Amino acid sequence: METFDAWLDRLAAPGPDPGGGAAAGVMLALGSALAAKVAAYPPAAGADLGDVRAAADALRSRALDLVAADGAASTRLVAAWRAGSADLAPAALAAAGTSDDLLRLAAEAEPLLAVLAARGSAPLRADVAAAASAYAGGARVALVNLVGNLDLAGRPAGPRERARPEALIARLEEASRIPG
């Protein structure tokens, strides 16, 4: 098992894996871990948050799977780009698919955050906001990668394709504000 410090060393080194998409996945996993943490504490007014914790744990696991998937997609993409290969467009589309998967995962987290903000323990509002911030950051990076990879594939993302992820990011950023 690789330590987080070793993974960060690989991220800082030149090479395709890990890259920005993997970093987005880690941000989403961090947001999920924080959401699970908040859900594990005794909730306000005796509400049961076990389902939220289970959902957050599942999102964290999927986010980490996407870290690995992005690494494979990035490795293929960089190899095709360096070789000037005809595989560049398909490799870029595959990498864009990973970014799209990351954005969908961030969207699935949004309702969990709403439940935690409404029913979670008041002393943990900062953790809910931190989770929302991690999700927003991961989604922003995923969108940047999606747009970049679609450009490489020769299929630029238009304003309509960007509108939904941008709206999601704005809502997550709003959720990252601590009330009061």
PyMOL commands that set and color helices and strands:
alter all, ss='L'
color gray80, all
select helices_A, chain A and resi 4-12+20-40+44-46+50-83+88-119+122-152+159-175
alter helices_A, ss='H'
color red, helices_A
deselect
rebuild
show_as cartoon
